[in-house]
């Protein structure tokens, strides 16, 4: 243990240097005069780019549609497919990557790296440093994401023609861990999208902002009221955000979170996985044989699952129960199945004995009728509904009167009808809506999010107040501006408060008290007896964090006079009250190294203040040394560690 708590000094010390250590620095980043806002929606199945200008204007947000130089005339997403050459250099992205890889010979294809659905790696294994390509080869995760982001950034620059005064926005799922967000930030930094010029935005929050405008425009506010649930159904994950719209003076102004965000890996690709399992049963092949096929014929198998089936599944309509879809099976796959089983695909289908699955010999395709399609969707739609139901039954979400579905998977009529029907059955007072633009509500909302945040923080800054005072009449009596009323000036809704999903704290040591502390944690040092492994909370689960709230602070002093640096470990737990860092369910979330501490002076106290900002999408950590009245910022290096799906921050 490298530090001990100094609780008594906290109050005095805060008053002494409140301005230098804890205030949010508004003037540095957000006061820049951005003229363009470019958002990159990096999805599991597809990517999108949107452009907005200085003033928040939802109808004026543009979506890029000329992928790979082909202007389609309609807004489309670019498939999230990356091709890397044998020299480990970028080759292509999107549809062109698929075409280029499919033209390679078998021997050449083995030398390349073909990635698809790779965004899911940051959810499933956020600490992994390597990502496996479809053909089994591996590359560093940060390089893979950097190459994909560079293509998207360069595409955007070719569209807007200039990188002057551009604010970049990259979307991330709200349920991602901090380790996953840290990886995306590292990839962004690698291609020049620095922290100053780039912000990460939560996908459901972005969708909520744009969809709020969408609903207001459709005049659904009477039924929509002011509490709602946004269900962002993407290709990989489903993110759920519970919001309350705060109305002041008859205007819709700000949004606060009713509950921490939630979700799981049950996006549209999960239905594809169900189809893959069905094929494995039909073909009667082992997991090992399936992996062998996917690596040997990665393009062909990807075409079956994530192209043919992916596109066809959106045509499944509950209003047309007699409909069916055809999924073409490439001849190379048919031959491989025959070599493994000694039977043709047609013979295997006949042996499977399901009247709702047939073989079309003319098109070399499997025909799936509506009942079997329903069976493929049901496990996923049920999982999504249970996630929604869990939120709606929370005590703090009882006021929710509407569920809004967004995201590419939400365009599925089968999914929408299933969720709407179950909600009407179990929650008759809750209305279900679907965004008029579910595919692009995230990327458009990301632009809007950055525009509104910039405007809000500009209005809170001293320079804005000064300019307003200067514009007032000299005859005004006692002219003043209350910056706390800035929320009222926001004509479009903006998220100003988030809820924590976990209790976050640090490891510390305090003076040992008999009867209060665990004997096994007793430590004697320097003539004092301490209790080690004590959990010191910075924030608690379900606590609301406002955009203007001061950073959470932890004041301590080094144990040793010789220390020039110290380590602080940050922990997280789902429980609101945690006593020790080794309590059940308490897990390490970040390691912080503080260096550059001033030399010990026996005449002055030597203390350190750790400051953590929990409002931002990314956790921001800073530290200050305090020697007497001298306060200086010191070097902080931190790295997030993540167990599966347990982020340090809820949002």
C-alpha positions as CSV (number, residue, x, y, z in Angstrom):
1,X,0.0,0.0,0.0
2,X,1.6,3.3,-1.1
3,X,-0.7,5.9,0.4
4,X,-3.1,6.6,3.2
5,X,-6.3,8.6,3.5
6,X,-6.2,12.0,5.0
7,X,-9.9,12.7,5.4
8,X,-9.7,15.5,7.8
9,X,-7.7,17.6,5.4
10,X,-10.1,17.2,2.5
11,X,-12.5,20.1,3.4
12,X,-9.8,22.6,4.2
13,X,-7.7,21.6,1.2
14,X,-10.6,21.9,-1.3
15,X,-11.3,25.4,-0.2
16,X,-7.6,26.3,-0.5
17,X,-7.2,25.3,-4.2
18,X,-10.7,24.6,-5.5
19,X,-10.1,26.7,-8.7
20,X,-6.8,25.0,-9.7
21,X,-7.6,21.4,-9.2
22,X,-11.3,20.7,-9.6
23,X,-13.0,23.0,-12.0
24,X,-13.8,21.8,-15.5
25,X,-11.5,23.5,-17.9
26,X,-14.1,24.9,-20.4
27,X,-11.9,27.4,-22.2
28,X,-9.3,25.0,-23.7
29,X,-11.2,22.6,-26.0
30,X,-14.8,23.7,-26.3
31,X,-14.3,27.4,-26.9
32,X,-12.6,26.7,-30.2
33,X,-14.6,28.0,-33.1
34,X,-15.5,24.8,-34.9
35,X,-17.1,25.4,-38.3
36,X,-17.6,21.7,-39.2
37,X,-18.6,18.7,-37.1
38,X,-17.8,15.3,-38.7
39,X,-19.2,12.1,-37.1
40,X,-18.0,8.6,-37.8
41,X,-20.4,5.8,-36.8
42,X,-18.1,2.8,-36.6
43,X,-20.6,-0.1,-36.6
44,X,-20.2,-3.8,-36.4
45,X,-22.0,-4.4,-39.7
46,X,-21.6,-1.0,-41.4
47,X,-20.1,2.5,-41.0
48,X,-21.5,5.9,-41.7
49,X,-20.2,9.5,-41.9
50,X,-22.2,12.7,-41.2
51,X,-21.5,16.4,-41.5
52,X,-22.9,19.3,-39.6
53,X,-22.0,23.0,-39.3
54,X,-21.5,25.5,-36.5
55,X,-25.1,25.8,-35.4
56,X,-27.2,22.8,-34.3
57,X,-29.6,22.1,-37.1
58,X,-30.9,18.5,-37.4
59,X,-32.4,18.9,-40.9
60,X,-29.1,20.3,-42.1
61,X,-27.0,17.3,-41.1
62,X,-25.7,15.6,-44.2
63,X,-24.9,11.9,-44.6
64,X,-22.1,10.7,-46.9
65,X,-23.3,8.4,-49.7
66,X,-20.5,8.1,-52.3
67,X,-18.6,5.1,-50.8
68,X,-15.6,4.0,-52.9
69,X,-16.3,6.8,-55.3
70,X,-19.7,5.4,-56.3
71,X,-22.6,7.9,-55.6
72,X,-25.7,5.8,-55.1
73,X,-28.2,8.7,-54.8
74,X,-29.3,7.2,-51.4
75,X,-27.8,7.2,-48.0
76,X,-26.1,3.8,-47.4
77,X,-23.6,2.4,-45.0
78,X,-20.2,1.1,-45.9
79,X,-19.7,-2.5,-44.8
80,X,-17.3,-2.9,-41.9
81,X,-14.8,-5.1,-43.8
82,X,-11.1,-4.5,-43.7
83,X,-8.5,-6.1,-46.0
84,X,-4.8,-5.9,-45.0
85,X,-2.0,-7.0,-47.4
86,X,0.8,-9.5,-46.6
87,X,3.1,-6.6,-45.6
88,X,0.5,-5.7,-42.9
89,X,-0.5,-2.6,-44.7
90,X,-3.9,-1.2,-45.5
91,X,-5.3,-2.6,-48.7
92,X,-9.0,-1.7,-48.8
93,X,-12.2,-1.2,-46.8
94,X,-15.9,-1.8,-47.3
95,X,-17.4,-3.4,-50.4
96,X,-14.1,-3.0,-52.3
97,X,-12.3,-5.0,-49.6
98,X,-14.8,-7.8,-50.1
99,X,-14.4,-7.7,-53.9
100,X,-10.6,-7.6,-53.8
101,X,-10.3,-10.5,-51.4
102,X,-12.9,-12.7,-53.3
103,X,-10.7,-12.4,-56.4
104,X,-7.6,-13.7,-54.7
105,X,-6.4,-17.2,-55.4
106,X,-6.5,-19.7,-52.4
107,X,-2.7,-19.4,-51.9
108,X,-2.7,-15.6,-52.0
109,X,-5.8,-15.3,-49.8
110,X,-3.9,-17.1,-47.0
111,X,-1.3,-14.4,-47.0
112,X,-3.8,-11.5,-46.5
113,X,-5.7,-10.5,-43.4
114,X,-9.5,-10.3,-43.9
115,X,-11.5,-8.7,-41.0
116,X,-15.2,-8.4,-40.6
117,X,-17.4,-8.0,-37.5
118,X,-14.1,-7.1,-35.8
119,X,-15.7,-4.3,-33.7
120,X,-17.3,-7.0,-31.5
121,X,-13.8,-7.9,-30.3
122,X,-13.8,-4.7,-28.2
123,X,-16.9,-5.8,-26.4
124,X,-16.1,-9.5,-26.0
125,X,-12.4,-9.2,-25.2
126,X,-11.5,-5.5,-24.5
127,X,-8.1,-6.4,-23.0
128,X,-7.0,-8.4,-26.0
129,X,-4.1,-6.9,-27.9
130,X,-4.5,-9.0,-31.0
131,X,-7.5,-9.6,-33.3
132,X,-7.9,-12.7,-35.4
133,X,-8.8,-12.3,-39.1
134,X,-11.4,-14.5,-40.7
135,X,-8.7,-16.6,-42.2
136,X,-7.1,-17.2,-38.8
137,X,-4.2,-14.7,-39.1
138,X,-3.7,-12.1,-36.3
139,X,-2.7,-8.4,-36.2
140,X,-2.5,-5.9,-33.2
141,X,-6.0,-4.7,-32.4
142,X,-4.9,-1.0,-32.3
143,X,-3.5,-1.3,-35.8
144,X,-6.7,-2.9,-37.2
145,X,-8.9,-0.2,-35.8
146,X,-6.5,2.6,-36.8
147,X,-6.5,1.4,-40.4
148,X,-10.3,1.3,-40.5
149,X,-10.6,4.7,-38.8
150,X,-8.0,6.2,-41.2
151,X,-10.0,5.1,-44.2
152,X,-13.2,6.6,-42.7
153,X,-11.3,9.9,-41.8
154,X,-9.7,10.2,-45.2
155,X,-13.1,9.5,-46.9
156,X,-14.6,12.3,-44.8
157,X,-11.8,14.7,-45.7
158,X,-12.2,14.0,-49.4
159,X,-15.8,14.9,-48.9
160,X,-15.5,18.1,-46.9
161,X,-12.2,19.2,-48.7
162,X,-10.6,20.7,-45.6
163,X,-9.6,19.7,-42.1
164,X,-9.6,23.2,-40.8
165,X,-11.7,23.9,-37.7
166,X,-13.2,20.4,-37.7
167,X,-14.5,18.6,-34.6
168,X,-14.4,14.9,-35.1
169,X,-16.8,12.6,-33.3
170,X,-16.5,8.8,-33.1
171,X,-19.5,6.7,-31.8
172,X,-19.1,3.9,-29.2
173,X,-21.6,1.6,-27.5
174,X,-22.6,2.8,-24.0
175,X,-22.1,-0.7,-22.6
176,X,-18.4,-0.8,-23.7
177,X,-15.8,-1.0,-21.0
178,X,-13.3,1.7,-20.4
179,X,-10.6,-0.6,-21.7
180,X,-12.5,-0.8,-25.0
181,X,-12.9,2.9,-25.2
182,X,-9.3,3.3,-24.4
183,X,-8.4,1.1,-27.4
184,X,-10.6,3.2,-29.7
185,X,-9.0,6.3,-28.3
186,X,-5.5,4.9,-29.0
187,X,-6.4,4.0,-32.5
188,X,-7.8,7.5,-33.1
189,X,-4.6,9.1,-31.7
190,X,-2.5,6.9,-34.0
191,X,-4.0,8.5,-37.1
192,X,-3.9,12.0,-35.7
193,X,-7.4,12.3,-34.3
194,X,-6.2,13.7,-30.9
195,X,-8.2,14.1,-27.7
196,X,-8.4,17.9,-28.3
197,X,-9.9,17.5,-31.8
198,X,-11.9,14.3,-31.3
199,X,-14.7,13.2,-28.9
200,X,-16.3,9.8,-28.3
201,X,-20.1,9.8,-28.1
202,X,-22.4,7.1,-26.8
203,X,-24.5,5.5,-29.6
204,X,-27.9,5.4,-27.8
205,X,-27.4,8.9,-26.4
206,X,-26.7,10.2,-30.0
207,X,-29.7,8.4,-31.3
208,X,-31.8,9.8,-28.5
209,X,-30.8,13.3,-29.3
210,X,-31.7,13.1,-33.0
211,X,-34.8,11.0,-32.3
212,X,-36.1,13.6,-29.8
213,X,-36.0,16.1,-32.5
214,X,-37.6,13.6,-34.8
215,X,-40.4,13.0,-32.4
216,X,-41.0,16.7,-31.7
217,X,-41.1,17.3,-35.5
218,X,-43.7,14.5,-35.8
219,X,-45.7,16.1,-32.9
220,X,-45.8,12.9,-30.9
221,X,-45.0,14.8,-27.7
222,X,-48.5,14.4,-26.3
223,X,-48.2,10.6,-26.2
224,X,-44.5,10.7,-25.7
225,X,-44.5,12.8,-22.5
226,X,-41.1,13.4,-21.0
227,X,-39.7,9.9,-20.0
228,X,-38.7,7.4,-22.6
229,X,-36.5,4.5,-23.4
230,X,-34.2,4.4,-26.5
231,X,-33.3,0.9,-27.7
232,X,-30.4,1.1,-30.2
233,X,-30.4,-2.2,-32.1
234,X,-27.1,-2.4,-34.0
235,X,-25.4,-5.2,-35.8
236,X,-23.4,-6.3,-32.8
237,X,-24.9,-4.9,-29.7
238,X,-28.2,-3.6,-28.3
239,X,-27.8,-0.5,-26.1
240,X,-30.6,0.8,-23.9
241,X,-30.8,4.3,-22.5
242,X,-33.5,5.6,-20.1
243,X,-34.0,9.3,-20.3
244,X,-36.2,12.1,-18.8
245,X,-36.8,15.2,-20.9
246,X,-36.9,18.2,-18.6
247,X,-39.3,20.9,-19.7
248,X,-38.7,24.5,-18.6
249,X,-41.0,27.4,-19.6
250,X,-42.8,25.2,-22.1
251,X,-39.5,24.4,-23.9
252,X,-37.8,21.0,-24.2
253,X,-34.3,21.8,-23.0
254,X,-32.3,19.2,-21.3
255,X,-32.1,15.4,-20.8
256,X,-31.1,13.4,-17.7
257,X,-30.6,9.7,-17.3
258,X,-33.2,7.9,-15.3
259,X,-31.0,4.7,-15.1
260,X,-27.6,3.6,-16.1
261,X,-27.3,2.3,-19.7
262,X,-27.6,-1.4,-20.3
263,X,-27.5,-3.9,-23.1
264,X,-25.9,-7.0,-24.5
265,X,-24.4,-8.6,-27.6
266,X,-27.8,-9.4,-29.2
267,X,-27.8,-7.2,-32.3
268,X,-28.7,-8.3,-35.8
269,X,-25.6,-10.5,-36.3
270,X,-26.9,-12.7,-33.4
271,X,-29.7,-13.8,-35.8
272,X,-27.0,-14.6,-38.4
273,X,-25.3,-16.7,-35.7
274,X,-28.5,-18.6,-35.2
275,X,-28.6,-19.3,-39.0
276,X,-25.0,-20.5,-38.9
277,X,-25.9,-23.0,-36.1
278,X,-28.8,-24.2,-38.2
279,X,-26.5,-24.8,-41.2
280,X,-24.1,-26.7,-38.9
281,X,-27.0,-29.0,-37.8
282,X,-28.2,-29.5,-41.4
283,X,-24.7,-30.3,-42.7
284,X,-23.9,-32.5,-39.6
285,X,-20.4,-31.1,-39.1
286,X,-18.4,-30.6,-35.9
287,X,-17.3,-27.3,-34.5
288,X,-13.8,-28.1,-35.7
289,X,-15.0,-28.7,-39.3
290,X,-17.0,-25.5,-39.3
291,X,-14.0,-23.5,-38.2
292,X,-12.0,-25.2,-40.9
293,X,-14.6,-24.2,-43.5
294,X,-14.7,-20.6,-42.2
295,X,-10.9,-20.2,-42.4
296,X,-10.5,-22.1,-45.7
297,X,-13.4,-20.4,-47.5
298,X,-13.7,-17.2,-45.4
299,X,-15.1,-15.0,-48.2
300,X,-17.6,-17.6,-49.4
301,X,-18.8,-18.4,-45.9
302,X,-19.0,-14.7,-45.1
303,X,-21.1,-14.2,-48.2
304,X,-23.6,-16.9,-47.1
305,X,-24.0,-15.6,-43.5
306,X,-23.2,-11.8,-43.6
307,X,-24.2,-11.0,-47.1
308,X,-26.9,-13.3,-48.5
309,X,-28.7,-14.0,-45.2
310,X,-27.9,-10.6,-43.7
311,X,-29.7,-8.8,-46.5
312,X,-32.6,-11.3,-46.8
313,X,-33.5,-11.4,-43.1
314,X,-34.7,-7.8,-43.3
315,X,-37.4,-8.9,-45.9
316,X,-39.0,-11.2,-43.3
317,X,-42.4,-9.6,-42.6
318,X,-44.9,-10.8,-40.0
319,X,-47.7,-9.5,-42.2
320,X,-46.6,-12.0,-44.9
321,X,-46.4,-15.4,-43.1
322,X,-46.4,-17.3,-46.4
323,X,-43.2,-15.6,-47.5
324,X,-39.8,-17.3,-47.7
325,X,-36.2,-16.3,-48.5
326,X,-33.5,-18.0,-50.7
327,X,-29.9,-18.2,-49.5
328,X,-27.5,-19.2,-52.2
329,X,-24.7,-21.6,-51.3
330,X,-21.5,-21.3,-53.3
331,X,-20.4,-24.4,-55.2
332,X,-17.0,-24.4,-53.3
333,X,-18.9,-24.8,-50.0
334,X,-21.1,-27.5,-51.4
335,X,-18.0,-29.4,-52.5
336,X,-16.4,-29.0,-49.1
337,X,-19.5,-30.3,-47.4
338,X,-19.6,-33.3,-49.7
339,X,-15.9,-34.1,-49.0
340,X,-16.6,-33.9,-45.2
341,X,-19.8,-35.9,-45.1
342,X,-20.0,-37.9,-48.3
343,X,-23.4,-36.3,-49.0
344,X,-24.7,-33.5,-51.1
345,X,-26.4,-30.5,-49.5
346,X,-29.7,-31.5,-51.1
347,X,-29.4,-35.0,-49.5
348,X,-28.5,-33.6,-46.2
349,X,-31.6,-31.3,-46.3
350,X,-33.8,-34.2,-47.1
351,X,-32.4,-36.1,-44.2
352,X,-32.9,-33.1,-41.9
353,X,-36.7,-33.6,-42.4
354,X,-38.0,-30.0,-41.9
355,X,-40.8,-29.1,-44.2
356,X,-40.0,-25.4,-43.8
357,X,-36.5,-25.9,-45.3
358,X,-36.1,-26.9,-49.0
359,X,-33.4,-26.9,-51.7
360,X,-33.7,-24.9,-54.9
361,X,-31.7,-26.9,-57.4
362,X,-32.0,-24.1,-60.1
363,X,-30.4,-21.4,-57.9
364,X,-28.3,-23.7,-55.7
365,X,-30.0,-22.2,-52.7
366,X,-31.5,-23.1,-49.4
367,X,-35.1,-22.0,-49.1
368,X,-36.2,-20.9,-45.6
369,X,-39.9,-20.5,-45.0
370,X,-41.5,-18.1,-42.5
371,X,-41.8,-20.6,-39.5
372,X,-38.1,-21.5,-39.5
373,X,-37.2,-17.8,-39.9
374,X,-39.3,-17.0,-36.9
375,X,-37.4,-19.7,-35.0
376,X,-34.1,-18.0,-35.9
377,X,-35.3,-14.6,-34.7
378,X,-37.1,-15.7,-31.5
379,X,-34.1,-16.3,-29.2
380,X,-32.7,-12.8,-30.1
381,X,-36.0,-10.9,-30.0
382,X,-36.8,-12.5,-26.6
383,X,-33.4,-11.5,-25.3
384,X,-33.8,-7.9,-26.4
385,X,-37.3,-7.8,-24.9
386,X,-36.0,-9.1,-21.5
387,X,-33.4,-6.3,-21.5
388,X,-36.1,-3.7,-22.1
389,X,-38.4,-5.3,-19.5
390,X,-35.7,-5.2,-16.9
391,X,-35.3,-1.5,-17.3
392,X,-39.0,-0.7,-17.4
393,X,-39.6,-2.6,-14.1
394,X,-37.0,-0.6,-12.3
395,X,-38.5,1.7,-9.6
396,X,-36.8,4.8,-11.1
397,X,-38.1,4.0,-14.6
398,X,-41.8,3.6,-13.8
399,X,-42.6,7.0,-15.3
400,X,-41.4,5.8,-18.8
401,X,-44.3,6.1,-21.3
402,X,-42.5,5.4,-24.6
403,X,-40.0,3.1,-26.2
404,X,-38.1,4.3,-29.3
405,X,-36.3,1.8,-31.5
406,X,-33.3,3.0,-33.5
407,X,-30.4,1.4,-35.3
408,X,-30.0,-0.7,-38.4
409,X,-31.5,-3.9,-36.9
410,X,-34.6,-1.9,-35.9
411,X,-35.5,-1.6,-39.6
412,X,-36.5,-5.3,-39.3
413,X,-40.3,-5.4,-39.3
414,X,-40.2,-8.8,-37.5
415,X,-38.1,-7.4,-34.6
416,X,-40.2,-4.2,-34.4
417,X,-43.5,-6.1,-34.4
418,X,-42.4,-8.6,-31.8
419,X,-41.1,-6.0,-29.4
420,X,-44.2,-3.8,-29.9
421,X,-46.6,-6.6,-29.3
422,X,-44.9,-7.8,-26.1
423,X,-44.7,-4.3,-24.7
424,X,-48.4,-3.7,-25.5
425,X,-49.2,-7.0,-23.6
426,X,-47.1,-6.3,-20.5
427,X,-46.9,-2.5,-20.4
428,X,-50.2,-1.2,-22.0
429,X,-49.4,2.4,-21.1
430,X,-46.1,2.3,-22.9
431,X,-46.2,3.3,-26.6
432,X,-43.6,1.9,-29.0
433,X,-42.2,4.0,-31.8
434,X,-39.5,3.5,-34.5
435,X,-37.4,6.4,-35.7
436,X,-38.1,7.6,-39.2
437,X,-34.4,7.2,-39.9
438,X,-33.3,4.3,-37.7
439,X,-30.2,3.5,-39.7
440,X,-28.7,7.0,-39.5
441,X,-30.1,8.4,-36.3
442,X,-26.9,7.5,-34.4
443,X,-24.5,9.2,-36.8
444,X,-26.7,12.3,-37.2
445,X,-27.3,12.4,-33.4
446,X,-23.5,12.2,-32.9
447,X,-23.1,15.5,-34.9
448,X,-25.9,17.0,-32.9
449,X,-24.4,15.9,-29.6
450,X,-21.1,17.6,-30.3
451,X,-22.8,20.8,-31.6
452,X,-25.0,21.0,-28.5
453,X,-22.2,20.3,-26.0
454,X,-20.0,22.9,-27.6
455,X,-22.9,25.4,-27.4
456,X,-23.7,24.6,-23.8
457,X,-20.1,24.9,-22.6
458,X,-19.6,28.1,-24.5
459,X,-22.6,29.5,-22.7
460,X,-21.2,28.5,-19.4
461,X,-17.8,30.0,-20.1
462,X,-16.7,33.4,-18.6
463,X,-16.0,34.8,-22.1
464,X,-19.7,34.2,-23.0
465,X,-20.9,36.0,-19.9
466,X,-18.5,38.9,-20.5
467,X,-19.8,39.3,-24.1
468,X,-23.4,39.2,-22.9
469,X,-22.7,41.8,-20.3
470,X,-21.0,44.0,-22.9
471,X,-24.0,43.8,-25.1
472,X,-26.4,45.0,-22.4
473,X,-27.6,48.5,-22.2
474,X,-25.5,50.8,-20.0
475,X,-28.8,51.9,-18.4
476,X,-29.5,48.4,-17.1
477,X,-29.6,48.3,-13.4
478,X,-27.1,45.8,-12.0
479,X,-26.6,43.8,-15.2
480,X,-25.8,40.1,-14.5
481,X,-26.1,36.7,-16.1
482,X,-26.8,33.6,-14.1
483,X,-24.8,30.8,-15.9
484,X,-26.9,28.2,-14.1
485,X,-29.8,29.2,-16.4
486,X,-28.0,28.1,-19.5
487,X,-30.1,24.9,-19.7
488,X,-33.1,27.1,-20.3
489,X,-31.4,28.6,-23.4
490,X,-31.0,25.2,-25.0
491,X,-33.8,25.0,-27.6
492,X,-32.9,21.4,-28.5
493,X,-32.6,18.7,-25.8
494,X,-29.1,17.8,-24.5
495,X,-27.9,15.2,-22.0
496,X,-26.6,17.1,-18.9
497,X,-26.8,14.3,-16.3
498,X,-25.8,10.6,-16.3
499,X,-26.2,7.8,-13.8
500,X,-23.4,5.6,-12.6
501,X,-23.7,1.9,-13.2
502,X,-21.2,0.9,-10.6
503,X,-19.7,2.1,-7.3
504,X,-16.2,3.3,-8.1
505,X,-13.4,3.8,-5.5
506,X,-9.8,3.5,-4.7
507,X,-7.6,1.3,-2.5
508,X,-6.4,3.1,0.6
509,X,-5.2,2.5,4.2
510,X,-6.6,4.2,7.3
511,X,-5.7,4.2,11.0
512,X,-6.7,0.9,12.4
513,X,-9.7,0.8,14.8
514,X,-10.3,-2.2,17.0
515,X,-13.8,-3.7,16.4
516,X,-14.2,-1.7,13.2
517,X,-11.6,-3.2,11.0
518,X,-10.6,-6.7,10.0
519,X,-7.6,-8.0,11.9
520,X,-6.2,-9.7,8.8
521,X,-5.7,-6.3,7.2
522,X,-3.7,-4.8,10.0
523,X,-0.3,-3.2,9.1
524,X,2.2,-1.5,11.3
525,X,4.5,1.1,9.7
526,X,6.3,4.2,10.9
527,X,5.0,3.9,14.4
528,X,1.4,3.7,13.3
529,X,-1.0,0.8,12.8
530,X,-3.1,0.9,9.6
531,X,-6.0,-1.1,8.1
532,X,-5.1,-1.9,4.5
533,X,-7.2,-2.7,1.5
534,X,-9.9,-0.2,2.5
535,X,-12.3,0.8,-0.3
536,X,-12.7,4.6,-0.5
537,X,-15.7,5.5,-2.7
538,X,-15.4,8.2,-5.3
539,X,-19.0,7.7,-6.6
540,X,-21.8,5.2,-5.9
541,X,-23.9,3.1,-8.2
542,X,-27.1,5.0,-9.4
543,X,-25.6,8.3,-8.4
544,X,-26.3,11.1,-10.9
545,X,-23.4,13.0,-12.3
546,X,-24.2,16.5,-13.8
547,X,-22.1,18.0,-16.6
548,X,-21.2,20.9,-14.3
549,X,-20.4,18.8,-11.3
550,X,-16.8,19.2,-9.9
551,X,-14.5,16.3,-10.4
552,X,-14.6,13.6,-7.7
553,X,-11.5,13.9,-5.5
554,X,-9.4,11.7,-3.4
555,X,-6.8,13.3,-1.1
556,X,-4.0,11.2,0.4
557,X,-0.4,11.4,1.4
558,X,2.5,9.0,0.5
559,X,3.4,6.5,3.2
560,X,7.2,7.0,2.7
561,X,9.2,10.2,2.8
562,X,11.4,8.9,0.0
563,X,8.5,8.4,-2.5
564,X,8.8,10.3,-5.8
565,X,5.9,8.4,-7.3
566,X,3.0,6.3,-6.2
567,X,0.4,3.9,-7.6
568,X,-3.4,4.1,-7.1
569,X,-5.7,1.3,-8.1
570,X,-9.3,2.0,-9.0
571,X,-12.0,-0.6,-8.3
572,X,-15.6,-1.1,-9.3
573,X,-18.5,-3.0,-7.8
574,X,-22.2,-3.3,-8.5
575,X,-23.0,-2.9,-4.8
576,X,-23.6,0.6,-3.5
577,X,-21.7,0.0,-0.2
578,X,-18.3,-1.5,-0.3
579,X,-15.9,-1.8,2.7
580,X,-12.8,-3.5,1.4
581,X,-11.4,-3.9,-2.1
582,X,-11.4,-7.7,-1.8
583,X,-15.2,-7.8,-1.0
584,X,-17.2,-10.2,-3.2
585,X,-17.8,-8.6,-6.6
586,X,-15.3,-5.8,-6.3
587,X,-12.9,-5.8,-9.3
588,X,-9.9,-3.9,-10.5
589,X,-10.8,-1.4,-13.2
590,X,-7.7,0.9,-13.6
591,X,-4.2,1.3,-12.5
592,X,-3.0,4.9,-12.1
593,X,0.7,5.8,-11.7
594,X,1.4,9.3,-10.3
595,X,5.0,10.6,-10.8
596,X,7.0,13.8,-10.4
597,X,6.1,14.2,-6.7
598,X,8.0,17.1,-5.0
599,X,10.7,16.2,-2.4
600,X,9.7,15.7,1.1
601,X,9.9,18.8,3.3
602,X,9.6,18.2,7.1
603,X,8.3,21.7,7.6
604,X,5.3,21.3,5.2
605,X,2.7,18.6,4.6
606,X,3.0,16.7,1.4
607,X,-0.3,15.6,-0.1
608,X,-1.7,14.4,-3.4
609,X,-5.1,15.1,-4.8
610,X,-6.5,12.6,-7.4
611,X,-9.3,14.1,-9.5
612,X,-11.7,11.9,-11.6
613,X,-14.3,13.2,-14.0
614,X,-17.2,10.8,-14.3
615,X,-19.5,12.8,-16.6
616,X,-17.4,12.4,-19.8
617,X,-17.7,9.5,-22.2
618,X,-14.1,8.6,-21.2
619,X,-12.9,8.7,-17.6
620,X,-10.6,11.6,-17.2
621,X,-8.0,11.4,-14.4
622,X,-5.6,14.1,-13.2
623,X,-3.5,14.7,-10.1
624,X,-2.1,17.6,-8.1
625,X,0.7,17.8,-5.5
626,X,0.0,20.0,-2.6
627,X,2.9,21.2,-0.5
628,X,1.7,23.8,1.9
629,X,-0.1,26.4,-0.3
630,X,1.8,25.3,-3.4
631,X,-0.4,23.4,-5.8
632,X,1.1,21.8,-9.0
633,X,-0.2,19.4,-11.5
634,X,1.8,16.2,-11.6
635,X,2.2,13.5,-14.3
636,X,-0.5,10.8,-14.4
637,X,-0.4,7.6,-16.5
638,X,-3.3,5.2,-16.3
639,X,-4.5,2.1,-18.0
640,X,-7.9,0.5,-17.8
641,X,-8.3,-3.2,-17.1
642,X,-11.6,-4.9,-17.8
643,X,-13.4,-8.1,-16.9
644,X,-16.0,-9.0,-19.5
645,X,-18.8,-6.3,-19.9
646,X,-18.1,-4.4,-16.6
647,X,-17.2,-0.8,-17.5
648,X,-15.7,1.5,-15.0
649,X,-18.2,4.2,-16.0
650,X,-21.8,3.6,-16.7
651,X,-22.0,6.4,-19.2
